[in-house]
Protein backbone atom coordinates (compact mmCIF):
# COMPACT_ATOMS: atom_id res chain seq x y z
CA UNK A 1 0.00 0.00 0.00
CA UNK A 2 1.55 3.27 -1.08
CA UNK A 3 0.73 6.10 1.28
CA UNK A 4 1.24 9.69 0.19
CA UNK A 5 2.33 12.38 2.64
CA UNK A 6 -1.15 13.90 3.05
CA UNK A 7 -2.95 10.56 3.16
CA UNK A 8 -1.02 8.85 5.96
CA UNK A 9 -4.10 8.55 8.15
CA UNK A 10 -5.93 6.45 5.54
CA UNK A 11 -3.74 3.49 6.48
CA UNK A 12 -3.96 3.79 10.24
CA UNK A 13 -5.52 1.17 12.48
CA UNK A 14 -7.05 3.88 14.68
CA UNK A 15 -9.02 5.55 11.91
CA UNK A 16 -12.31 3.97 13.03
CA UNK A 17 -11.37 3.34 16.66
CA UNK A 18 -13.11 4.93 19.64
CA UNK A 19 -10.97 7.91 20.60
CA UNK A 20 -11.41 7.06 24.30
CA UNK A 21 -8.72 4.42 23.83
CA UNK A 22 -6.24 7.28 23.42
CA UNK A 23 -7.84 10.30 25.10
CA UNK A 24 -9.99 9.25 28.03
CA UNK A 25 -11.21 11.57 30.72
CA UNK A 26 -9.49 11.91 34.06
CA UNK A 27 -11.73 9.34 35.71
CA UNK A 28 -10.40 6.22 37.27
CA UNK A 29 -7.41 5.35 39.36
CA UNK A 30 -3.77 5.66 38.43
CA UNK A 31 -3.78 1.94 37.66
CA UNK A 32 -6.74 2.39 35.29
CA UNK A 33 -4.89 5.15 33.46
CA UNK A 34 -1.77 3.02 33.17
CA UNK A 35 -3.80 0.11 31.73
CA UNK A 36 -5.42 2.41 29.14
CA UNK A 37 -2.04 3.80 28.15
CA UNK A 38 -0.59 0.30 27.81
CA UNK A 39 -3.58 -0.77 25.67
CA UNK A 40 -3.17 2.27 23.42
CA UNK A 41 0.56 1.67 23.01
CA UNK A 42 -0.06 -1.98 22.15
CA UNK A 43 -2.72 -0.99 19.63
CA UNK A 44 -0.41 1.56 17.98
CA UNK A 45 2.55 -0.79 17.91
CA UNK A 46 0.64 -3.06 15.51
CA UNK A 47 0.05 -0.23 13.03
CA UNK A 48 2.28 0.04 9.97
CA UNK A 49 1.95 3.85 10.00
CA UNK A 50 4.46 4.95 12.63
Secondary structure as GFF3:
##gff-version 3
##sequence-region A 1 50
A	DSSP	three_ten_helix	5	11	.	.	.	ID=ss1
A	DSSP	three_ten_helix	13	16	.	.	.	ID=ss2
A	DSSP	three_ten_helix	19	21	.	.	.	ID=ss3
A	DSSP	alpha_helix	30	45	.	.	.	ID=ss4
###
